[in-house]
Amino acid sequence: MDEGFAAEFAAQVNDDLNTPRALALAWDLVKNDLPAPARKATLLHFDRVLGLRLAEWQPAATYVPDGILALVQQRQQARAAKRWQDADALRDHIVAAGYRVEDTPQGPQLRATGAR
């Protein structure tokens, strides 16, 4: 936890419960360059006052049809074999189905675009 942010948060809360300033400070914390574990711990400390139940939050699970996952796998195989035209064509099918493929060092990331 970052003591500087915690002290500033306490000062804002103790200043007639200045919630707008406390929330602005929380946003500043999220955008700060502190290490992620320090930001998280500090934000959870803030949440003891704010009561947003941030520790309970989970990202929404996304369902991806098996057919789309198969296209992504085929595209990865085409890329590995340097069959670039095939990989591009498979990407076009994936996009037409309403998904976007982002190539990352950890492998392809699939995101729904909502355009189906």
A tleap script that builds the chain and sets N, CA, C and O, in Angstrom:
source leaprc.protein.ff14SB
mol = sequence {
  NMET ASP GLU GLY PHE ALA ALA GLU PHE ALA
  ALA GLN VAL ASN ASP ASP LEU ASN THR PRO
  ARG ALA LEU ALA LEU ALA TRP ASP LEU VAL
  LYS ASN ASP LEU PRO ALA PRO ALA ARG LYS
  ALA THR LEU LEU HIE PHE ASP ARG VAL LEU
  GLY LEU ARG LEU ALA GLU TRP GLN PRO ALA
  ALA THR TYR VAL PRO ASP GLY ILE LEU ALA
  LEU VAL GLN GLN ARG GLN GLN ALA ARG ALA
  ALA LYS ARG TRP GLN ASP ALA ASP ALA LEU
  ARG ASP HIE ILE VAL ALA ALA GLY TYR ARG
  VAL GLU ASP THR PRO GLN GLY PRO GLN LEU
  ARG ALA THR GLY ALA CARG
}
set mol.1.N position { 0.853 -1.179 0.000 }
set mol.1.CA position { 0.000 0.000 0.000 }
set mol.1.C position { 0.894 1.236 0.000 }
set mol.1.O position { 1.929 1.271 0.665 }
set mol.2.N position { 0.477 2.241 -0.752 }
set mol.2.CA position { 1.229 3.486 -0.820 }
set mol.2.C position { 0.754 4.423 0.290 }
set mol.2.O position { -0.403 4.843 0.310 }
set mol.3.N position { 1.656 4.741 1.203 }
set mol.3.CA position { 1.303 5.569 2.369 }
set mol.3.C position { 0.930 6.999 1.979 }
set mol.3.O position { 0.078 7.614 2.620 }
set mol.4.N position { 1.568 7.532 0.926 }
set mol.4.CA position { 1.251 8.893 0.491 }
set mol.4.C position { -0.181 9.011 0.000 }
set mol.4.O position { -0.905 9.930 0.385 }
set mol.5.N position { -0.586 8.081 -0.849 }
set mol.5.CA position { -1.964 8.085 -1.330 }
set mol.5.C position { -2.939 7.833 -0.181 }
set mol.5.O position { -3.998 8.457 -0.116 }
set mol.6.N position { -2.585 6.918 0.726 }
set mol.6.CA position { -3.465 6.610 1.854 }
set mol.6.C position { -3.655 7.835 2.747 }
set mol.6.O position { -4.765 8.098 3.209 }
set mol.7.N position { -2.593 8.576 2.989 }
set mol.7.CA position { -2.696 9.775 3.828 }
set mol.7.C position { -3.554 10.841 3.150 }
set mol.7.O position { -4.372 11.493 3.801 }
set mol.8.N position { -3.364 11.017 1.838 }
set mol.8.CA position { -4.160 12.013 1.107 }
set mol.8.C position { -5.629 11.607 1.082 }
set mol.8.O position { -6.511 12.457 1.201 }
set mol.9.N position { -5.894 10.317 0.929 }
set mol.9.CA position { -7.271 9.824 0.947 }
set mol.9.C position { -7.911 10.101 2.303 }
set mol.9.O position { -9.042 10.582 2.380 }
set mol.10.N position { -7.183 9.795 3.365 }
set mol.10.CA position { -7.706 10.046 4.713 }
set mol.10.C position { -7.992 11.530 4.910 }
set mol.10.O position { -9.000 11.892 5.518 }
set mol.11.N position { -7.120 12.384 4.406 }
set mol.11.CA position { -7.334 13.827 4.539 }
set mol.11.C position { -8.609 14.252 3.813 }
set mol.11.O position { -9.375 15.062 4.336 }
set mol.12.N position { -8.842 13.720 2.630 }
set mol.12.CA position { -10.049 14.092 1.880 }
set mol.12.C position { -11.308 13.577 2.567 }
set mol.12.O position { -12.305 14.292 2.659 }
set mol.13.N position { -11.263 12.349 3.044 }
set mol.13.CA position { -12.428 11.778 3.717 }
set mol.13.C position { -12.708 12.524 5.025 }
set mol.13.O position { -13.864 12.745 5.385 }
set mol.14.N position { -11.656 12.906 5.721 }
set mol.14.CA position { -11.827 13.620 6.983 }
set mol.14.C position { -12.186 15.091 6.790 }
set mol.14.O position { -12.522 15.773 7.758 }
set mol.15.N position { -12.119 15.583 5.566 }
set mol.15.CA position { -12.515 16.953 5.260 }
set mol.15.C position { -13.990 16.954 4.878 }
set mol.15.O position { -14.337 17.119 3.708 }
set mol.16.N position { -14.845 16.772 5.864 }
set mol.16.CA position { -16.292 16.797 5.657 }
set mol.16.C position { -16.730 15.765 4.622 }
set mol.16.O position { -17.622 16.016 3.811 }
set mol.17.N position { -16.084 14.596 4.666 }
set mol.17.CA position { -16.380 13.478 3.764 }
set mol.17.C position { -16.406 13.942 2.310 }
set mol.17.O position { -17.414 13.807 1.615 }
set mol.18.N position { -15.278 14.492 1.867 }
set mol.18.CA position { -15.147 15.032 0.516 }
set mol.18.C position { -15.019 13.886 -0.489 }
set mol.18.O position { -13.939 13.605 -1.010 }
set mol.19.N position { -16.149 13.241 -0.742 }
set mol.19.CA position { -16.171 12.069 -1.608 }
set mol.19.C position { -15.719 12.370 -3.038 }
set mol.19.O position { -14.984 11.563 -3.607 }
set mol.20.N position { -16.122 13.489 -3.645 }
set mol.20.CA position { -15.630 13.746 -5.007 }
set mol.20.C position { -14.108 13.804 -5.084 }
set mol.20.O position { -13.518 13.271 -6.023 }
set mol.21.N position { -13.471 14.438 -4.115 }
set mol.21.CA position { -12.005 14.505 -4.123 }
set mol.21.C position { -11.404 13.129 -3.830 }
set mol.21.O position { -10.374 12.770 -4.400 }
set mol.22.N position { -12.036 12.363 -2.952 }
set mol.22.CA position { -11.536 11.021 -2.635 }
set mol.22.C position { -11.614 10.126 -3.877 }
set mol.22.O position { -10.684 9.366 -4.149 }
set mol.23.N position { -12.714 10.211 -4.630 }
set mol.23.CA position { -12.850 9.415 -5.856 }
set mol.23.C position { -11.866 9.885 -6.923 }
set mol.23.O position { -11.317 9.068 -7.664 }
set mol.24.N position { -11.640 11.192 -7.006 }
set mol.24.CA position { -10.644 11.708 -7.954 }
set mol.24.C position { -9.261 11.178 -7.596 }
set mol.24.O position { -8.477 10.842 -8.484 }
set mol.25.N position { -8.961 11.103 -6.320 }
set mol.25.CA position { -7.679 10.567 -5.880 }
set mol.25.C position { -7.572 9.078 -6.246 }
set mol.25.O position { -6.507 8.609 -6.646 }
set mol.26.N position { -8.681 8.343 -6.105 }
set mol.26.CA position { -8.683 6.927 -6.490 }
set mol.26.C position { -8.379 6.796 -7.986 }
set mol.26.O position { -7.629 5.909 -8.392 }
set mol.27.N position { -8.952 7.667 -8.794 }
set mol.27.CA position { -8.686 7.626 -10.237 }
set mol.27.C position { -7.225 7.962 -10.514 }
set mol.27.O position { -6.591 7.324 -11.354 }
set mol.28.N position { -6.686 8.960 -9.813 }
set mol.28.CA position { -5.263 9.293 -9.962 }
set mol.28.C position { -4.386 8.094 -9.602 }
set mol.28.O position { -3.379 7.830 -10.260 }
set mol.29.N position { -4.771 7.385 -8.572 }
set mol.29.CA position { -4.030 6.199 -8.153 }
set mol.29.C position { -4.033 5.137 -9.247 }
set mol.29.O position { -2.993 4.551 -9.546 }
set mol.30.N position { -5.186 4.889 -9.840 }
set mol.30.CA position { -5.301 3.864 -10.879 }
set mol.30.C position { -4.392 4.195 -12.066 }
set mol.30.O position { -3.804 3.294 -12.665 }
set mol.31.N position { -4.276 5.473 -12.407 }
set mol.31.CA position { -3.463 5.896 -13.555 }
set mol.31.C position { -1.991 6.071 -13.190 }
set mol.31.O position { -1.171 6.315 -14.075 }
set mol.32.N position { -1.637 5.955 -11.926 }
set mol.32.CA position { -0.281 6.191 -11.459 }
set mol.32.C position { 0.674 5.090 -11.909 }
set mol.32.O position { 0.247 3.990 -12.261 }
set mol.33.N position { 1.981 5.402 -11.894 }
set mol.33.CA position { 3.012 4.443 -12.307 }
set mol.33.C position { 3.473 3.520 -11.179 }
set mol.33.O position { 4.436 2.774 -11.354 }
set mol.34.N position { 2.812 3.559 -10.045 }
set mol.34.CA position { 3.171 2.641 -8.963 }
set mol.34.C position { 3.049 1.195 -9.453 }
set mol.34.O position { 2.285 0.923 -10.379 }
set mol.35.N position { 3.785 0.276 -8.850 }
set mol.35.CA position { 3.616 -1.132 -9.224 }
set mol.35.C position { 2.167 -1.578 -8.988 }
set mol.35.O position { 1.521 -1.140 -8.036 }
set mol.36.N position { 1.677 -2.444 -9.857 }
set mol.36.CA position { 0.283 -2.893 -9.796 }
set mol.36.C position { -0.114 -3.430 -8.415 }
set mol.36.O position { -1.205 -3.109 -7.945 }
set mol.37.N position { 0.721 -4.231 -7.745 }
set mol.37.CA position { 0.306 -4.710 -6.420 }
set mol.37.C position { 0.108 -3.575 -5.407 }
set mol.37.O position { -0.788 -3.647 -4.567 }
set mol.38.N position { 0.939 -2.530 -5.483 }
set mol.38.CA position { 0.794 -1.391 -4.569 }
set mol.38.C position { -0.482 -0.614 -4.884 }
set mol.38.O position { -1.198 -0.193 -3.976 }
set mol.39.N position { -0.764 -0.426 -6.175 }
set mol.39.CA position { -1.999 0.272 -6.552 }
set mol.39.C position { -3.211 -0.503 -6.069 }
set mol.39.O position { -4.147 0.073 -5.514 }
set mol.40.N position { -3.191 -1.818 -6.283 }
set mol.40.CA position { -4.331 -2.640 -5.876 }
set mol.40.C position { -4.532 -2.589 -4.367 }
set mol.40.O position { -5.652 -2.397 -3.894 }
set mol.41.N position { -3.465 -2.758 -3.619 }
set mol.41.CA position { -3.583 -2.738 -2.154 }
set mol.41.C position { -4.101 -1.387 -1.675 }
set mol.41.O position { -4.931 -1.329 -0.768 }
set mol.42.N position { -3.623 -0.310 -2.270 }
set mol.42.CA position { -4.057 1.027 -1.867 }
set mol.42.C position { -5.516 1.244 -2.239 }
set mol.42.O position { -6.278 1.801 -1.449 }
set mol.43.N position { -5.910 0.818 -3.414 }
set mol.43.CA position { -7.297 0.967 -3.837 }
set mol.43.C position { -8.229 0.151 -2.943 }
set mol.43.O position { -9.317 0.613 -2.599 }
set mol.44.N position { -7.814 -1.050 -2.568 }
set mol.44.CA position { -8.629 -1.851 -1.653 }
set mol.44.C position { -8.711 -1.196 -0.281 }
set mol.44.O position { -9.727 -1.314 0.403 }
set mol.45.N position { -7.643 -0.503 0.128 }
set mol.45.CA position { -7.673 0.269 1.378 }
set mol.45.C position { -8.714 1.391 1.261 }
set mol.45.O position { -9.502 1.601 2.184 }
set mol.46.N position { -8.720 2.105 0.144 }
set mol.46.CA position { -9.727 3.151 -0.090 }
set mol.46.C position { -11.132 2.556 -0.021 }
set mol.46.O position { -12.053 3.166 0.521 }
set mol.47.N position { -11.277 1.369 -0.574 }
set mol.47.CA position { -12.593 0.746 -0.680 }
set mol.47.C position { -13.182 0.378 0.675 }
set mol.47.O position { -14.390 0.168 0.789 }
set mol.48.N position { -12.353 0.298 1.691 }
set mol.48.CA position { -12.885 0.051 3.034 }
set mol.48.C position { -13.794 1.201 3.445 }
set mol.48.O position { -14.716 1.010 4.238 }
set mol.49.N position { -13.544 2.390 2.914 }
set mol.49.CA position { -14.387 3.553 3.186 }
set mol.49.C position { -15.469 3.688 2.107 }
set mol.49.O position { -16.634 3.942 2.414 }
set mol.50.N position { -15.071 3.516 0.847 }
set mol.50.CA position { -15.999 3.743 -0.258 }
set mol.50.C position { -17.089 2.678 -0.346 }
set mol.50.O position { -18.204 2.973 -0.776 }
set mol.51.N position { -16.787 1.462 0.049 }
set mol.51.CA position { -17.783 0.394 0.062 }
set mol.51.C position { -18.220 -0.080 -1.316 }
set mol.51.O position { -19.368 -0.491 -1.487 }
set mol.52.N position { -17.334 -0.032 -2.296 }
set mol.52.CA position { -17.668 -0.467 -3.647 }
set mol.52.C position { -17.524 -1.980 -3.841 }
set mol.52.O position { -17.907 -2.515 -4.882 }
set mol.53.N position { -16.980 -2.655 -2.852 }
set mol.53.CA position { -16.754 -4.112 -2.881 }
set mol.53.C position { -15.876 -4.513 -4.058 }
set mol.53.O position { -16.159 -5.485 -4.759 }
set mol.54.N position { -14.814 -3.753 -4.263 }
set mol.54.CA position { -13.905 -4.002 -5.381 }
set mol.54.C position { -13.214 -5.360 -5.279 }
set mol.54.O position { -12.901 -5.969 -6.302 }
set mol.55.N position { -12.973 -5.838 -4.071 }
set mol.55.CA position { -12.305 -7.130 -3.898 }
set mol.55.C position { -13.164 -8.275 -4.424 }
set mol.55.O position { -12.643 -9.346 -4.738 }
set mol.56.N position { -14.471 -8.062 -4.521 }
set mol.56.CA position { -15.382 -9.100 -4.983 }
set mol.56.C position { -15.570 -9.081 -6.503 }
set mol.56.O position { -16.140 -10.017 -7.065 }
set mol.57.N position { -15.098 -8.027 -7.170 }
set mol.57.CA position { -15.339 -7.885 -8.604 }
set mol.57.C position { -14.607 -8.952 -9.395 }
set mol.57.O position { -13.451 -9.268 -9.114 }
set mol.58.N position { -15.287 -9.500 -10.382 }
set mol.58.CA position { -14.716 -10.465 -11.314 }
set mol.58.C position { -15.095 -10.025 -12.718 }
set mol.58.O position { -16.223 -9.581 -12.933 }
set mol.59.N position { -14.190 -10.136 -13.675 }
set mol.59.CA position { -14.571 -9.784 -15.045 }
set mol.59.C position { -15.651 -10.732 -15.557 }
set mol.59.O position { -15.707 -11.899 -15.170 }
set mol.60.N position { -16.496 -10.214 -16.425 }
set mol.60.CA position { -17.563 -11.032 -16.987 }
set mol.60.C position { -16.956 -12.115 -17.872 }
set mol.60.O position { -16.055 -11.859 -18.671 }
set mol.61.N position { -17.467 -13.314 -17.712 }
set mol.61.CA position { -17.011 -14.416 -18.566 }
set mol.61.C position { -17.590 -14.227 -19.958 }
set mol.61.O position { -18.746 -13.835 -20.117 }
set mol.62.N position { -16.786 -14.506 -20.946 }
set mol.62.CA position { -17.212 -14.345 -22.328 }
set mol.62.C position { -17.297 -15.706 -22.985 }
set mol.62.O position { -16.356 -16.498 -22.926 }
set mol.63.N position { -18.420 -15.970 -23.604 }
set mol.63.CA position { -18.593 -17.226 -24.331 }
set mol.63.C position { -18.153 -17.008 -25.770 }
set mol.63.O position { -18.600 -16.068 -26.428 }
set mol.64.N position { -17.282 -17.872 -26.253 }
set mol.64.CA position { -16.843 -17.850 -27.647 }
set mol.64.C position { -17.226 -19.199 -28.248 }
set mol.64.O position { -16.825 -20.244 -27.734 }
set mol.65.N position { -17.992 -19.183 -29.323 }
set mol.65.CA position { -18.414 -20.454 -29.938 }
set mol.65.C position { -17.216 -21.313 -30.348 }
set mol.65.O position { -16.157 -20.800 -30.711 }
set mol.66.N position { -17.410 -22.621 -30.283 }
set mol.66.CA position { -16.348 -23.562 -30.641 }
set mol.66.C position { -15.857 -23.344 -32.070 }
set mol.66.O position { -14.668 -23.503 -32.347 }
set mol.67.N position { -16.754 -22.986 -32.970 }
set mol.67.CA position { -16.367 -22.759 -34.356 }
set mol.67.C position { -15.376 -21.610 -34.497 }
set mol.67.O position { -14.453 -21.683 -35.309 }
set mol.68.N position { -15.558 -20.565 -33.723 }
set mol.68.CA position { -14.635 -19.418 -33.758 }
set mol.68.C position { -13.291 -19.826 -33.169 }
set mol.68.O position { -12.241 -19.473 -33.707 }
set mol.69.N position { -13.323 -20.567 -32.069 }
set mol.69.CA position { -12.068 -21.037 -31.471 }
set mol.69.C position { -11.299 -21.923 -32.440 }
set mol.69.O position { -10.070 -21.873 -32.497 }
set mol.70.N position { -12.027 -22.733 -33.201 }
set mol.70.CA position { -11.372 -23.595 -34.200 }
set mol.70.C position { -10.719 -22.743 -35.289 }
set mol.70.O position { -9.619 -23.059 -35.742 }
set mol.71.N position { -11.391 -21.659 -35.715 }
set mol.71.CA position { -10.798 -20.775 -36.720 }
set mol.71.C position { -9.524 -20.117 -36.190 }
set mol.71.O position { -8.545 -19.969 -36.921 }
set mol.72.N position { -9.543 -19.727 -34.929 }
set mol.72.CA position { -8.354 -19.108 -34.327 }
set mol.72.C position { -7.203 -20.110 -34.299 }
set mol.72.O position { -6.059 -19.763 -34.593 }
set mol.73.N position { -7.514 -21.351 -33.946 }
set mol.73.CA position { -6.474 -22.379 -33.913 }
set mol.73.C position { -5.927 -22.659 -35.323 }
set mol.73.O position { -4.719 -22.808 -35.505 }
set mol.74.N position { -6.809 -22.729 -36.300 }
set mol.74.CA position { -6.366 -22.943 -37.683 }
set mol.74.C position { -5.495 -21.776 -38.150 }
set mol.74.O position { -4.502 -21.974 -38.850 }
set mol.75.N position { -5.874 -20.565 -37.757 }
set mol.75.CA position { -5.083 -19.398 -38.132 }
set mol.75.C position { -3.693 -19.467 -37.509 }
set mol.75.O position { -2.705 -19.129 -38.160 }
set mol.76.N position { -3.613 -19.895 -36.268 }
set mol.76.CA position { -2.312 -20.029 -35.605 }
set mol.76.C position { -1.444 -21.056 -36.334 }
set mol.76.O position { -0.242 -20.856 -36.508 }
set mol.77.N position { -2.060 -22.142 -36.751 }
set mol.77.CA position { -1.317 -23.163 -37.490 }
set mol.77.C position { -0.833 -22.614 -38.833 }
set mol.77.O position { 0.294 -22.883 -39.250 }
set mol.78.N position { -1.684 -21.849 -39.501 }
set mol.78.CA position { -1.288 -21.240 -40.777 }
set mol.78.C position { -0.141 -20.253 -40.571 }
set mol.78.O position { 0.791 -20.210 -41.373 }
set mol.79.N position { -0.203 -19.477 -39.521 }
set mol.79.CA position { 0.875 -18.527 -39.228 }
set mol.79.C position { 2.181 -19.260 -38.937 }
set mol.79.O position { 3.248 -18.857 -39.400 }
set mol.80.N position { 2.083 -20.342 -38.164 }
set mol.80.CA position { 3.287 -21.108 -37.826 }
set mol.80.C position { 3.929 -21.698 -39.079 }
set mol.80.O position { 5.151 -21.817 -39.170 }
set mol.81.N position { 3.087 -22.064 -40.040 }
set mol.81.CA position { 3.581 -22.628 -41.298 }
set mol.81.C position { 3.894 -21.536 -42.323 }
set mol.81.O position { 4.261 -21.836 -43.460 }
set mol.82.N position { 3.751 -20.282 -41.925 }
set mol.82.CA position { 4.018 -19.116 -42.792 }
set mol.82.C position { 3.136 -19.110 -44.037 }
set mol.82.O position { 3.548 -18.675 -45.113 }
set mol.83.N position { 1.906 -19.608 -43.861 }
set mol.83.CA position { 0.909 -19.540 -44.923 }
set mol.83.C position { 0.088 -18.273 -44.671 }
set mol.83.O position { -1.035 -18.334 -44.169 }
set mol.84.N position { 0.663 -17.139 -45.025 }
set mol.84.CA position { 0.112 -15.839 -44.650 }
set mol.84.C position { -1.248 -15.573 -45.290 }
set mol.84.O position { -2.122 -14.993 -44.645 }
set mol.85.N position { -1.446 -15.981 -46.534 }
set mol.85.CA position { -2.743 -15.767 -47.190 }
set mol.85.C position { -3.843 -16.533 -46.470 }
set mol.85.O position { -4.939 -16.011 -46.265 }
set mol.86.N position { -3.547 -17.777 -46.085 }
set mol.86.CA position { -4.526 -18.577 -45.346 }
set mol.86.C position { -4.831 -17.922 -43.998 }
set mol.86.O position { -5.988 -17.843 -43.584 }
set mol.87.N position { -3.789 -17.458 -43.328 }
set mol.87.CA position { -3.980 -16.814 -42.026 }
set mol.87.C position { -4.836 -15.557 -42.167 }
set mol.87.O position { -5.712 -15.302 -41.341 }
set mol.88.N position { -4.583 -14.781 -43.209 }
set mol.88.CA position { -5.376 -13.568 -43.440 }
set mol.88.C position { -6.828 -13.903 -43.748 }
set mol.88.O position { -7.739 -13.230 -43.267 }
set mol.89.N position { -7.044 -14.934 -44.543 }
set mol.89.CA position { -8.412 -15.340 -44.878 }
set mol.89.C position { -9.157 -15.810 -43.631 }
set mol.89.O position { -10.334 -15.498 -43.449 }
set mol.90.N position { -8.465 -16.564 -42.772 }
set mol.90.CA position { -9.092 -17.019 -41.525 }
set mol.90.C position { -9.402 -15.830 -40.617 }
set mol.90.O position { -10.446 -15.802 -39.965 }
set mol.91.N position { -8.506 -14.856 -40.574 }
set mol.91.CA position { -8.768 -13.643 -39.783 }
set mol.91.C position { -10.025 -12.947 -40.316 }
set mol.91.O position { -10.854 -12.484 -39.533 }
set mol.92.N position { -10.169 -12.873 -41.633 }
set mol.92.CA position { -11.350 -12.244 -42.225 }
set mol.92.C position { -12.627 -12.961 -41.801 }
set mol.92.O position { -13.635 -12.308 -41.530 }
set mol.93.N position { -12.605 -14.285 -41.739 }
set mol.93.CA position { -13.773 -15.053 -41.276 }
set mol.93.C position { -14.077 -14.747 -39.810 }
set mol.93.O position { -15.235 -14.602 -39.421 }
set mol.94.N position { -13.036 -14.653 -39.020 }
set mol.94.CA position { -13.212 -14.364 -37.594 }
set mol.94.C position { -13.816 -12.971 -37.418 }
set mol.94.O position { -14.728 -12.782 -36.614 }
set mol.95.N position { -13.302 -12.001 -38.171 }
set mol.95.CA position { -13.819 -10.626 -38.096 }
set mol.95.C position { -15.276 -10.582 -38.548 }
set mol.95.O position { -16.099 -9.910 -37.926 }
set mol.96.N position { -15.598 -11.295 -39.627 }
set mol.96.CA position { -16.967 -11.323 -40.136 }
set mol.96.C position { -17.931 -11.921 -39.107 }
set mol.96.O position { -19.117 -11.592 -39.095 }
set mol.97.N position { -17.416 -12.794 -38.254 }
set mol.97.CA position { -18.247 -13.410 -37.213 }
set mol.97.C position { -18.390 -12.505 -35.990 }
set mol.97.O position { -19.113 -12.843 -35.052 }
set mol.98.N position { -17.702 -11.350 -35.992 }
set mol.98.CA position { -17.869 -10.402 -34.892 }
set mol.98.C position { -16.787 -10.457 -33.835 }
set mol.98.O position { -17.018 -10.065 -32.691 }
set mol.99.N position { -15.610 -10.937 -34.200 }
set mol.99.CA position { -14.497 -11.019 -33.251 }
set mol.99.C position { -13.252 -10.383 -33.852 }
set mol.99.O position { -13.098 -10.306 -35.071 }
set mol.100.N position { -12.384 -9.938 -32.986 }
set mol.100.CA position { -11.103 -9.365 -33.411 }
set mol.100.C position { -9.996 -10.204 -32.783 }
set mol.100.O position { -10.064 -10.553 -31.604 }
set mol.101.N position { -8.987 -10.522 -33.571 }
set mol.101.CA position { -7.842 -11.292 -33.076 }
set mol.101.C position { -6.675 -10.324 -32.893 }
set mol.101.O position { -6.316 -9.587 -33.811 }
set mol.102.N position { -6.096 -10.336 -31.712 }
set mol.102.CA position { -4.893 -9.552 -31.443 }
set mol.102.C position { -3.761 -10.533 -31.168 }
set mol.102.O position { -3.861 -11.362 -30.264 }
set mol.103.N position { -2.698 -10.441 -31.935 }
set mol.103.CA position { -1.546 -11.317 -31.743 }
set mol.103.C position { -0.655 -10.730 -30.662 }
set mol.103.O position { -0.201 -9.591 -30.768 }
set mol.104.N position { -0.409 -11.515 -29.622 }
set mol.104.CA position { 0.432 -11.089 -28.506 }
set mol.104.C position { 1.544 -12.112 -28.322 }
set mol.104.O position { 1.463 -13.215 -28.863 }
set mol.105.N position { 2.581 -11.763 -27.567 }
set mol.105.CA position { 3.637 -12.746 -27.297 }
set mol.105.C position { 3.118 -13.998 -26.580 }
set mol.105.O position { 3.731 -15.062 -26.663 }
set mol.106.N position { 1.985 -13.865 -25.874 }
set mol.106.CA position { 1.404 -15.008 -25.167 }
set mol.106.C position { 0.455 -15.812 -26.046 }
set mol.106.O position { -0.111 -16.810 -25.599 }
set mol.107.N position { 0.278 -15.384 -27.297 }
set mol.107.CA position { -0.638 -16.066 -28.196 }
set mol.107.C position { -1.767 -15.134 -28.602 }
set mol.107.O position { -1.806 -13.980 -28.176 }
set mol.108.N position { -2.683 -15.627 -29.421 }
set mol.108.CA position { -3.768 -14.768 -29.895 }
set mol.108.C position { -4.767 -14.449 -28.781 }
set mol.108.O position { -5.109 -15.306 -27.966 }
set mol.109.N position { -5.224 -13.199 -28.770 }
set mol.109.CA position { -6.266 -12.770 -27.845 }
set mol.109.C position { -7.498 -12.460 -28.681 }
set mol.109.O position { -7.411 -11.738 -29.674 }
set mol.110.N position { -8.622 -12.992 -28.291 }
set mol.110.CA position { -9.863 -12.830 -29.027 }
set mol.110.C position { -10.765 -11.863 -28.287 }
set mol.110.O position { -10.951 -11.986 -27.077 }
set mol.111.N position { -11.331 -10.894 -29.010 }
set mol.111.CA position { -12.246 -9.916 -28.419 }
set mol.111.C position { -13.499 -9.817 -29.287 }
set mol.111.O position { -13.419 -9.759 -30.514 }
set mol.112.N position { -14.636 -9.800 -28.637 }
set mol.112.CA position { -15.898 -9.614 -29.365 }
set mol.112.C position { -15.997 -8.154 -29.771 }
set mol.112.O position { -15.706 -7.260 -28.976 }
set mol.113.N position { -16.411 -7.912 -31.014 }
set mol.113.CA position { -16.568 -6.535 -31.494 }
set mol.113.C position { -18.015 -6.099 -31.471 }
set mol.113.O position { -18.299 -4.903 -31.546 }
set mol.114.N position { -18.934 -7.039 -31.370 }
set mol.114.CA position { -20.337 -6.718 -31.378 }
set mol.114.C position { -20.908 -6.569 -32.775 }
set mol.114.O position { -22.116 -6.380 -32.922 }
set mol.115.N position { -20.083 -6.648 -33.799 }
set mol.115.CA position { -20.546 -6.506 -35.186 }
set mol.115.C position { -20.727 -7.878 -35.794 }
set mol.115.O position { -19.813 -8.407 -36.427 }
set mol.116.N position { -21.899 -8.458 -35.605 }
set mol.116.CA position { -22.171 -9.785 -36.163 }
set mol.116.C position { -23.311 -9.722 -37.116 }
set mol.116.O position { -23.692 -10.741 -37.691 }
savepdb mol mol.pdb
quit
